[in-house]
């Protein structure tokens, strides 16, 4: 029986480069109002509280990218157009592109109008 050398594990997350590693951990105690404020900022941004604190330390401010009501309307309309185009693509795969060519052209025109209307 041949003894086989032990295999090294290849699974898991790849090693980070040295410049990407964080070297120090800091523990901070704060009052409830500060904690709630950082927690709210993190939720608005969709990031962690640690990311918010890091940005506050390095940049002195936290940027929260919340869409305006007008941008939300645009996003909803784009989502609707995307859904329509996806359905047309499925239909084109099943029945052939000629069956949906005119409908695709109408969707492209609607997308063009939407973009023209909201161009800065």
C-alpha positions, 0 to 999 in steps of 0.5 A: 500500500502506497502512502499518499501525501495529505492533500491540501484544502483548496476550498474557501475564500481566496487570501486577501492581498496584504494591502486589502487587509485591515490590521487593527480592530477598534471597539467603541462604546456610545450612547443609544442616540449615536448608535441608532443614528449609525444604524439608520445610516447603514440601513439607508445605504445598505451597508454595515455599521462598520462601513459607515464608521470607516467612512466617517473616519476616513472622509469625515462624512457619509454619503447616502444615495437615496433616489428622489421620488422622480428617480423612483418613478423612472426606476419603476418604468425601467423595471416594467420595460425590462420585464416586457423585453424579457417576456418578448425575448422568451417568446422570440426564443420559442416562436422566432424573432419575426413573431415579436419584432414589431413589439420589440420595436415599440418597447425600444421606442418607449425606452427612448422616450423615457430616456429623452424625457429624463435626460439631465 
